[in-house]
Structures are given as C-alpha cells and as structure tokens.
Amino acid sequence: MFNCHFRVLIFAWCILGPMHLQSISIGWESLATFSSYGFEFSPIDEQALFILESNVNSIMSCVQTCHSNTQCRIFDFDDQSHRCRIFEGDITTMGSVVTSSLSVRSIVGSIELQSENFANRGQPCSYCQESRYLTCINATCQCQSHTFFDGTICQSQKLLGAECIDSAECRYDLNYTCLPRQQCGREYSYLLLFFYTSIEYNP
C-alpha cells in the first residue's frame, strides 16, 4: 500500500528547493513516505490524534503544513476537495490506511523517524534550538510532548489498551499510566475493576 520509493526531503523540497540542500539545518530535515492514491487515514482515537484540517492547493502544501507542526507525524490530502488533515501518532499502531470515502485522489503520508533526528537528546539546549524533534526541558534537549524516548528515537506515546513497560510510554495528558497488567489506561478505572472483581469472587 505504501510506496517506499515515493519519498521527499520535506524541508528541502517544500521550502528551500533542491539547490539549497547544503544550507538546511539537520534538525529540521524530514523524510515522508506516501501511499498510493485512493486512501485516507483512519485514527483509532480521532480526538486524541487529530490536530487540524485545512484547505491547501497541493499535496506538497499539505506536507509543509504537517512539517511545520512539530506534533504532526501523519497527514492525508484529497486532490479534488483540497482537504488536508494532519495527525500526531504512529501510523502503524494508532490507525489504519483505508480506502477513501471521499475520492480516488486522496493520499496518505507519514513522517519517517530516523535516529539522527534525536542524536542530540540530553545535550544542552543550544543543540536543539533548530530541531523539529527535540525541545528544551530543564536545560537539556528532550523529546517533544506526547512522545517518549525508546532508546533510539522519540516514539509517539501510546493510547488506551496499548502494551507498555513504563508510564512514560503512555499519554499522560489523557491520564493514562502503565497499569500493572502492562497496558496503558487510567489507574482509577483499573482500581474500580479490581474492586468489583474482588467483590464478585470473594468466597
């Protein structure tokens, strides 16, 4: 479904043009991979992942819209209606690329995450002043909000029911934590379930 050969260096193509590749800050370089036409993105939790919808003239304008928003990692664009939608999250675990209900000219794209984008994590903030992927927290470069460091890259934090080892992996802004059963969820919901289960099976 995804054509891995259809990739673009976003900052270079959208903003500077191919003649200026050498002047690009590495922190703002991104690669995007696109699906074939006829597909759109269907998130598992639209309220948690949807960022914005806009009307733009071309797929590359939609790519630029996503690239300029540091939380965006997924986008889709319809060439007929000019609808551009951008999302945060992991395209492989937080949604599906489905046949478009809008038109045959709809296409899905995702930002490729590479270890080089996160090489300055833990360095002083001067190392990430021009970074799309890292931000300054407590005087050092750290992962952006809604992401966690997995040892190589800053992955998108996980949603309800996803497997986890540590609470940093879960969307804390949605009150998700890593529960004892190693799934992201709300702790009070787990405690209520445990309470009612204990009552039901109490001899």
C-alpha positions as CSV (number, residue, x, y, z in Angstrom):
1,M,0.0,0.0,0.0
2,F,2.8,2.4,0.8
3,N,5.3,3.1,-2.0
4,C,8.6,3.4,-0.1
5,H,10.3,4.9,-3.2
6,F,8.0,7.9,-3.2
7,R,9.8,9.9,-0.6
8,V,10.7,13.5,-0.2
9,L,13.1,15.5,1.9
10,I,10.4,17.8,3.2
11,F,12.2,20.9,4.2
12,A,14.3,20.9,1.1
13,W,11.5,20.5,-1.4
14,C,8.8,22.5,0.2
15,I,10.7,25.4,1.4
16,L,14.1,25.8,0.0
17,G,14.2,23.9,-3.2
18,P,16.8,21.3,-4.3
19,M,19.6,23.9,-5.0
20,H,19.8,24.7,-1.3
21,L,20.2,21.3,0.3
22,Q,23.5,22.1,1.9
23,S,22.1,25.0,3.9
24,I,19.4,23.0,5.7
25,S,19.6,22.6,9.5
26,I,19.7,18.8,10.1
27,G,17.3,19.3,13.0
28,W,14.6,20.4,10.5
29,E,15.1,17.8,7.9
30,S,12.4,15.2,7.4
31,L,11.6,12.4,5.1
32,A,8.0,11.5,4.2
33,T,6.6,8.3,2.7
34,F,3.3,8.3,0.8
35,S,0.6,5.7,0.0
36,S,-0.8,5.3,-3.5
37,Y,-3.9,7.3,-4.4
38,G,-7.3,6.3,-3.1
39,F,-6.6,6.0,0.6
40,E,-7.1,8.1,3.8
41,F,-6.0,7.8,7.4
42,S,-8.5,6.4,10.0
43,P,-7.2,7.0,13.5
44,I,-8.1,4.7,16.4
45,D,-8.9,7.8,18.6
46,E,-9.5,10.9,16.5
47,Q,-10.0,13.1,19.5
48,A,-6.5,12.2,20.8
49,L,-4.7,12.2,17.4
50,F,-6.3,14.8,15.2
51,I,-4.5,18.2,15.0
52,L,-6.2,20.2,12.3
53,E,-7.9,20.3,8.9
54,S,-7.3,22.9,6.3
55,N,-7.7,23.6,2.6
56,V,-4.5,23.8,0.6
57,N,-3.6,23.8,-3.1
58,S,-1.4,20.7,-3.4
59,I,0.0,17.7,-1.7
60,M,3.2,19.4,-1.0
61,S,1.4,22.3,0.8
62,C,-0.2,19.6,3.0
63,V,3.2,18.1,3.6
64,Q,4.5,21.5,4.6
65,T,1.6,22.1,6.9
66,C,2.4,18.8,8.7
67,H,6.1,19.5,8.8
68,S,5.7,23.0,10.3
69,N,3.7,21.4,13.3
70,T,6.2,19.6,15.5
71,Q,3.5,17.2,16.7
72,C,2.4,16.1,13.2
73,R,3.6,12.7,12.0
74,I,0.7,11.6,9.8
75,F,-1.3,13.5,7.1
76,D,-3.7,12.9,4.3
77,F,-4.7,15.1,1.3
78,D,-7.5,14.9,-1.2
79,D,-6.6,16.4,-4.6
80,Q,-10.2,17.1,-5.5
81,S,-11.5,18.8,-2.4
82,H,-8.1,20.1,-1.4
83,R,-8.7,18.8,2.1
84,C,-5.6,18.4,4.2
85,R,-5.7,16.7,7.6
86,I,-2.8,16.3,10.0
87,F,-2.4,14.0,12.9
88,E,0.0,13.0,15.6
89,G,0.8,9.4,16.5
90,D,2.3,6.2,15.0
91,I,0.7,5.3,11.6
92,T,1.3,1.6,12.2
93,T,-0.2,1.2,15.6
94,M,-2.6,4.1,16.0
95,G,-4.8,3.8,13.0
96,S,-5.3,2.3,9.6
97,V,-4.8,3.4,6.0
98,V,-8.2,2.7,4.5
99,T,-9.9,3.1,1.1
100,S,-11.0,6.7,1.0
101,S,-14.7,7.5,1.3
102,L,-14.0,10.9,-0.2
103,S,-12.4,10.3,-3.6
104,V,-9.9,8.3,-5.6
105,R,-7.5,11.2,-5.4
106,S,-6.8,11.0,-1.7
107,I,-3.4,10.1,-0.5
108,V,-1.8,9.4,2.9
109,G,1.7,10.3,4.1
110,S,3.8,9.8,7.2
111,I,7.0,11.4,8.6
112,E,9.8,8.9,8.8
113,L,11.6,8.9,12.1
114,Q,15.4,8.4,12.0
115,S,17.8,8.1,14.9
116,E,19.8,11.1,13.5
117,N,16.8,13.3,14.3
118,F,17.3,12.5,18.0
119,A,21.1,12.3,18.3
120,N,21.2,15.5,20.4
121,R,18.8,14.3,23.1
122,G,20.4,15.0,26.5
123,Q,22.7,17.7,25.2
124,P,22.4,21.4,26.3
125,C,19.5,23.3,24.8
126,S,21.8,25.1,22.3
127,Y,22.0,21.8,20.4
128,C,18.2,21.7,19.7
129,Q,17.3,25.3,19.1
130,E,16.6,24.5,15.4
131,S,15.2,21.0,16.0
132,R,11.8,19.8,14.9
133,Y,12.0,16.7,17.0
134,L,13.6,17.8,20.3
135,T,12.7,20.6,22.7
136,C,14.4,22.3,25.7
137,I,13.3,20.9,29.1
138,N,15.3,21.6,32.2
139,A,18.2,23.0,30.2
140,T,18.6,19.9,28.1
141,C,17.2,18.6,24.8
142,Q,14.4,16.2,25.4
143,C,11.5,14.6,23.4
144,Q,8.6,16.7,22.4
145,S,5.3,16.5,24.2
146,H,3.2,13.3,23.6
147,T,6.4,11.4,22.8
148,F,8.9,9.2,24.8
149,F,12.4,8.1,24.1
150,D,12.7,4.3,23.4
151,G,16.5,4.3,23.4
152,T,16.8,5.3,19.7
153,I,14.0,7.7,18.7
154,C,11.2,9.7,20.4
155,Q,8.1,7.5,19.7
156,S,4.5,8.7,20.0
157,Q,3.1,8.0,23.4
158,K,0.6,5.1,23.4
159,L,-3.2,5.2,23.8
160,L,-5.7,3.2,25.8
161,G,-5.0,-0.5,25.9
162,A,-1.6,-0.4,24.2
163,E,1.2,-2.6,25.8
164,C,3.7,-0.7,28.0
165,I,6.5,-1.2,30.4
166,D,6.8,2.3,31.8
167,S,4.3,5.0,32.3
168,A,6.4,7.4,30.2
169,E,5.2,5.4,27.2
170,C,1.5,6.4,27.8
171,R,-0.3,9.6,27.1
172,Y,-0.2,11.3,30.5
173,D,-2.2,14.3,29.3
174,L,-5.1,11.9,28.9
175,N,-4.4,10.5,32.4
176,Y,-3.1,7.2,31.0
177,T,-0.4,5.4,33.0
178,C,1.2,1.9,32.6
179,L,-1.1,-0.3,34.7
180,P,0.1,-3.5,36.5
181,R,-1.2,-5.6,33.6
182,Q,1.3,-3.7,31.4
183,Q,-1.3,-1.8,29.4
184,C,-1.9,2.0,29.1
185,G,-5.1,3.0,31.0
186,R,-6.5,5.2,33.7
187,E,-5.5,4.0,37.2
188,Y,-8.8,4.7,38.8
189,S,-10.6,2.6,36.2
190,Y,-8.2,-0.3,37.0
191,L,-8.8,0.1,40.7
192,L,-12.6,0.1,40.2
193,L,-12.3,-3.1,38.1
194,F,-10.1,-4.7,40.7
195,F,-12.6,-3.7,43.5
196,Y,-15.6,-5.1,41.7
197,T,-13.8,-8.3,40.7
198,S,-12.7,-8.9,44.3
199,I,-16.3,-8.5,45.5
200,E,-17.6,-10.8,42.8
201,Y,-15.2,-13.6,43.6
202,N,-15.0,-13.1,47.4
203,P,-15.8,-16.5,49.0
